[in-house]
Amino acid sequence: LTSEQNAWFDGPPLPQLVIAGCQQYKIRQQVGNFLYLLDRNRSEVVVMNSNRMNVIDRIIVPDPTELAMSPNIDLLAVSNQAVDLVSFIDIDPASASFHTIVKQTVVGDGPRGIAWESGNEDIIVCNENEGSASIISAFSLEVRKVVNSNLSRPFSVAITPRQSAFGFFRNVY
């Protein structure tokens, strides 16, 4: 554009010359980390790079149904409905057992919905076929209690933080 045409030009600035000493930006900084997906047909947890969306790893589990991540982002709990198990997978990149199953816990019949309590105290699993909920200790990864009163085929769960400073002040979820 001539200087006369440029006077009335209203748009983005004209391209500038590239300085020979500066290389163009070629490598993208890693912003995200890992994205975990369940592929029930292939019986695996699929690990993807959350930037490029390409598959990094595949972790074989018996029958992945739902998953929950620990508040510390170091463990992934996966309910396995057909085999009545919860698999715990190490997702801490600094760990020696990264992306391996570190524990499998037997729960009630047909575990489906699963949620990790935000205070990292408990994991609650809905046992759909049994009509119960297993409460797993986040410290030992073992079932510490089974709740089966007034439940009929529970399939999903969500947990609130303990009500210790608000609500009814009863220190319950």
N, C-alpha and C positions, 0 to 999 in steps of 0.2 A: 504494500500500500504506500502511496505517496504521502507526504506530510499533510497535504490538503485533504486526502481521503481519510487519513488517520484522525483528523480533527473531529469528524462526525461519527467515527466508528465507536459503537457501544457494545462491548463484548469482552471476552477474556483477553488478558494481555497477549501480545504477540510472543511467539516462542523466542527464547533467548539462546544464544550460542552455548554449546556444551564445552566447558573448559577441558582441554586435553588431559590435564593431570588428574582429573576426577573420574573414577570408574562409576558406571551406573550401578544403582543398588540392585544386587543380584540375589542375595540370600535373605529370606524372610526370618525374622526373629521368632523363636518358639514362644507363643503366647499361651496357648492352651496346653493341655497334657493329653489325657486319655479319655476316650468315650467308650463306655461299656454297654454292649447290646446283647440281648439273649436271642439265640437261634435255636428254638425248641426242636425243630425238625432235625437239625444236625447235632443236637445235644451238646451245645457249646456256648461259652461266653465269648463274644467277638470283641476284641480290643482294637479300637481305631485311633489314629492320630486325629485329634480334634481340629487341627488346622487344615490338613490336606484331605481328610476323610478317607484315608486308605487304611487297610487292615494291617495291623502290626503283629497281632498274636491271636491265637485261638486256644481257649482253655476248655478242655473236655469236662463236662459235668453230667450226672445221670439223666436228669429231666428238668432243665431250667425253666422255671415258671415265672417268678418275679424276683426282683433284687432290691436291696437296700444298702446304702453306703454308710459307714461309720462317720460320726461327726469329726473324727480326727483324720479322715480320708486315708486310712491305712488298711482297712478291711472292707470287703464286699461280701454281703450275705446273700446267698441265692437259694430260694426255696425250690425243691425238687419234688413235684407233686406225685409222680408215679412210684417213688421209692421211699417216701416219708422221711426225707433228710433235708437239712439245711447245710449247704457247703459254704465254708468261709475261705475266701481267696485273699491272699496278701496282695495289696495294690500299692505298697510303699516302694517307690523306685530305688530307695537306698537300702532295701532289705535283701538279704541273701536268698530269701524264698519268694522273691517278686514274681507275681503272676502264677503262683502255684496254690493248690488247695492245701491249707494248713490245718483244717479241722472239718470233720463232718459230724453233725449232731442229729441224732434220731429224735423226731418229734411225732405228733399225732398223725392220724390217717388223712392223707391228701393235703399237705401244706400248700398254700397258695399265696395269699396276701402276706406281706412282710414289711415291717417298719422298724427303723432304728431310732430309739429315743434320743432326743437332742442332748441330753445330759450324759450320754454314753454310759447309761446304767443298764438298760434292758433292750432286747430285741423281741418284738411281739410277732408271732406267726399265727395266721388263721389256718386251722386244720379243717378244711371244708367238709370232707367226708365224715369226720368224727363229730362235728358240731362243737369244737373246742378251740381254745387259743393257747398256744405254748408260750411261756415267758422265759426267754433265754437270758442268762446273765451275760452282760457284755465283758465281764472280767474273766470268767471261766469258760465261756461259750458252751455251757451246759444248761439243760432245762432246769429251772429252779421252781417253776410252778405251772400247773395246767388249770385253766379256767374253763369249766364246761357247763355252768348254769346259765339258763336262758339264752343259749346260742343255738341257732338253727342254720347250719351250712354257711358259716362265715367265710367270705372270700376276699375281703379287703380290709385294710386297717390304716389308720393315721393316728399319730400320737402328738399331743401337745406337751410343752414343758410342764414340769410339776408346778402345782398351784401353791407355792409356799409364800409368796408375797402379794398375791392378788386373788381374785375370784372368791372361793369359799374358804381359803386358807387351810385346806385339808391335806396338803402335801401329796395329792394324787394327780394322776395324769389327766 
